[in-house]
Amino acid sequence: MNAPMPDDDQPMREALQRDAARVPEPPFDSALHHATMRRIRALETRESTKPWFVSWPALAGAAAVLAATIIVLWIPRASPHGAAPVVATAASAIPSAPASLLSYQAAAREGEAALFAALDRDAAELLPASSPVFNTALR
Amino acid sequence: MKTTLLILALGAFALASTLRAEETTRPPINPALLYWQAAAVLPKLTDDQAKDLGAMASGKIPFDAAKAQGLLTSESSLRLMQKAANSTAPCDWGLPTEDGPEMALPHTSKMLEMASLAILGAETSFASGKTKEGLDWLLTTQRMARHAGAGDLLISNLVQFAIETNAIRAAARHCLSWDPETRQSYTAMLQTLPPLHTTQAAYRGEHWLIDWVERKFTEPAESKADGEKFLQSIVAGGSKPEDKEALAAELAPGAIQAALAELRSLQSRTEAAAGKPWSKAEPELKALDEEAARSSHFLVRASYPTPASVAAKQYAIATMRTMLDAALQHGPQLDAAAAATYHDSFDGEPLLLKKAGDGALTLFASHQHPAGKDLSLQLGK
């Protein structure tokens, strides 16, 4: 039969118990106990009403990025017209040079008032004054 | 005696040669070049000045001499405008049609601005009692209208009509105060003006645009992307998604030619109809409008301008000119009976003269233009 192994922590544990016995224990305060318990419960309730992602901002950010990625990757495949959207999306932002036939035709399609508004605007913007640099007298 | 005659003959020959040489070395200048010089030395206007300029020139607000003085500050610009308007050379804006719809038309807006200044020049002269000078400015404006219409595009055509309308309205505001000789003189000068560019010519002139699109899609050396960009612009800005898809289908290889062929056919028939009297032109133009609206080609439906309303402008201008002729002929003695001997250019109906409570006279056509609005010309201020 083997002799019990000596506990290396035993002297330390006994020293701590001795010190603890020296600290005077206050009498039980039931009012303080209930007030503390109410505060703890209130904290638990408030935390439980917050969405989970409020407490986890990093996780929320990651989820948003993931969701956006999924949407971006999914939309082109979901389109029923494979090549057509190229035209459709480009058409919404066709640049036309100012004072060009194209820009005036586009304005005229909106009506005569729009055409003459475009002409008025261009009259004000064409032949702009040169940079003040050119105001410097030649030396 | 023989010697004297010989010297005179030689002198005349030398003088004639000199004059011919002068004409050869200094031919009349293309008005377009002079207009650009006039535009280059125009003073920069503030937003308020630009608004005042347009509103006073069109008669929407009364002429204000002080404001006009602030606008007519560049003498060199005004002189160049008059020089350009009086040039006998053909007006060639040098339009780079090879650029297709990206072709720049900066002269159209500048011509509108300068023609408005010319009207203010006329108003300023009339206000200071210089009637002859005022008439010169009105004729300058009317020549500018014709020059603005050069190039035979529908846009240029509309600008031409807008300038001419302003000039006719300005003349009508003053003509009742002119003596009979002045009215007669102005009538005679109006007869010397070249005719306005017709809407028919503008439709004919725009054939090149269809040719340009076709070249972009059929010729290997051309950029198909340029053609696609132009056609896409037709559906840009608020069109329905199905329209965009329909256009995409028409851009497929081989499909575009059918749409362009239909567009070309419509354009030719519109051009022919626009040259007819209104009684014949109107039903034909409306039928073409409906045909375009029913087309199976989206491109045709979307890009074809409503020809009836565009073409009606030239009949409206011709009617206004008839109204002015009536006022110039009769002056303040114009009455309803005399007015009824003049007819509008739409249905040939007699003109109506109405007198307002304050004594202001206005000539009316029975035909409305634009739809829902009276076509009229106020005589006097």
Interface residues (C-beta under 8 A of the other chain):
Chain A: H81 A83 A84 V86 V87 A88 A90 A91 S92 A93 I94 S96 A97 A99 S100 L101 L102 Y104 Q105 A106 A108 E112 L115 F116 A118 L119 D120 R121 D122 A123 A124 L126 L127 A129
Chain B: A39 A40 L42 K44 L45 D47 A50 G54 G100 P101 E102 M103 A104 L105 P106 T108 S109 K110 L112 E113 L153 L154 I155 L158 V159 A162 L209 E228 K229 F230 Q232 S233 V235 A236 G237 S239 P241 K244 E245 L247 A248 A249 L251 P305
